[in-house]
Amino acid sequence: MRIKSEKDFFSGLMFLLVGIAFAWGSSSYSIGTGARMGPGYFPMVLGVLLAVLGLIVTITALNVETPDGDPVGSIAWKPLIFIIAGNLVFGASIGGLPSIGLPPMGLIFGIFALTFVASNASDEFNFKEVLILAIILSLFSYAAFIMLLKLQFPVWPTFLTR
């Protein structure tokens, strides 16, 4: 059997494996029933649906011919590194890193840091656009998480709120 679309085949395989992992991981929780759902019900259903979708995409990639075989290209390292780094910076700034003396910097600083680091993944970085995006994301995040959901976590750096 020949793979007729590499991109579809490998993305379907990834969906299949992630779905199986979710379903397997949720099996240690109480599943319950549709009427009385336990904590493992949603991850189990989501995992099974993702695995079924992955299986369908994988099988389709073996049967449906694409013009050039839709080859998988090389790994785009720059976007991968900057997006992962942005998420790590966000997590470190929200919670701080006490082991190296970095206090929690809060939600607003974390969103600004995430936005500026992750936007470097693009070849078209524009400081003004990124600044506007960071401001909008900060305002909406503050409204959603602090005002509406009333979550309790630092909004500003701890050295400013003492």
C-alpha positions in Angstrom: 0.0 0.0 0.0 1.4 3.4 -1.0 0.9 6.7 0.8 -0.8 9.1 -1.7 -0.7 12.2 0.5 2.1 12.4 3.1 0.7 15.5 4.9 -2.7 13.9 5.4 -1.2 10.6 6.4 1.1 12.0 9.1 -1.5 14.5 10.4 -4.0 11.7 10.6 -1.5 9.5 12.4 -0.8 12.3 14.9 -4.6 12.7 15.6 -4.9 9.0 16.0 -2.0 8.8 18.5 -3.1 11.9 20.5 -6.7 10.6 20.6 -5.6 7.2 21.9 -3.4 8.9 24.5 -6.3 11.1 25.7 -8.6 8.1 25.9 -6.1 6.0 27.7 -5.2 8.8 30.1 -8.8 9.4 31.0 -9.5 5.7 31.7 -8.0 6.1 35.2 -10.8 8.5 36.1 -14.4 7.7 36.7 -16.2 7.8 33.3 -19.8 7.7 34.5 -22.7 7.8 32.0 -24.1 10.3 29.6 -26.6 11.4 32.2 -24.2 11.4 35.1 -20.8 12.3 33.6 -17.7 11.6 35.6 -14.4 13.6 35.4 -13.1 11.2 32.7 -16.2 11.3 30.5 -15.3 14.4 28.4 -11.6 13.5 27.8 -12.6 9.9 26.9 -15.2 11.1 24.4 -12.9 13.7 23.0 -10.0 11.2 22.7 -12.2 8.6 21.0 -13.6 11.2 18.5 -10.0 12.5 17.8 -8.8 8.9 17.2 -11.7 8.2 14.9 -11.0 11.4 13.0 -7.3 10.5 12.7 -8.2 7.0 11.5 -10.5 8.5 8.8 -7.8 11.0 7.7 -5.1 8.3 7.6 -7.2 5.9 5.5 -8.2 8.7 3.2 -4.5 9.6 2.7 -3.9 6.0 1.5 -6.8 6.0 -1.0 -7.2 9.6 -2.4 -4.5 10.6 -4.8 -3.1 14.2 -4.6 -1.4 15.9 -7.6 2.2 15.8 -6.3 1.8 13.4 -3.4 1.6 16.4 -1.0 5.0 15.8 0.5 5.9 16.8 4.0 8.3 19.7 3.9 11.2 20.5 6.3 10.6 21.5 9.8 10.1 25.3 10.2 12.4 25.7 13.2 12.1 29.5 13.6 8.3 29.6 14.2 8.5 26.4 16.3 11.2 27.9 18.6 9.6 31.3 19.0 6.1 30.0 19.7 7.3 27.5 22.3 9.5 30.2 23.8 6.6 32.6 24.0 4.5 30.1 25.9 7.4 29.3 28.3 8.0 33.0 28.9 4.3 33.5 29.6 4.2 30.7 32.1 7.4 31.9 33.8 6.2 35.5 34.0 2.7 34.6 35.4 4.1 32.3 38.1 7.5 33.7 38.5 10.7 31.6 38.9 11.6 31.8 42.6 14.6 29.6 42.1 16.4 32.3 40.1 14.8 35.2 41.9 12.2 36.2 39.3 8.9 37.3 41.1 5.5 36.7 39.5 5.1 39.4 36.9 1.3 39.1 36.4 -1.1 38.6 33.6 -0.6 41.8 31.8 3.2 41.6 31.6 2.8 37.9 30.7 0.5 38.6 27.8 2.8 41.4 26.5 5.9 39.1 26.8 4.0 36.2 25.0 2.8 38.4 22.2 6.2 40.0 21.5 8.2 36.7 21.7 5.7 34.7 19.6 5.3 37.4 17.0 9.0 37.0 16.1 8.0 33.7 14.6 6.8 35.6 11.5 9.1 37.2 9.0 6.9 40.3 9.0 7.4 41.6 12.5 5.8 45.1 13.0 6.3 46.7 16.4 3.2 48.9 16.2 0.9 46.1 15.2 2.3 43.8 17.9 1.9 46.5 20.5 -1.8 47.0 19.5 -2.4 43.3 19.6 -0.8 43.0 23.0 -3.0 45.8 24.4 -6.1 44.3 23.0 -5.3 40.8 24.3 -4.5 42.2 27.7 -7.7 44.1 27.9 -9.9 41.2 26.8 -8.0 38.8 29.1 -8.4 41.1 32.1 -12.1 41.5 31.3 -12.7 37.8 30.8 -10.6 36.2 33.6 -10.5 38.9 36.3 -13.8 40.8 35.9 -16.1 38.1 34.6 -14.7 34.8 35.9 -13.3 36.5 39.0 -10.2 34.3 39.0 -7.6 35.0 41.6 -4.1 35.4 40.2 -1.7 38.3 39.9 -2.5 40.9 37.3 0.5 43.1 37.9 4.1 42.4 39.0 4.3 41.7 42.7 6.8 44.5 43.3 4.2 47.1 42.0 1.3 45.8 44.2 3.0 45.8 47.6 
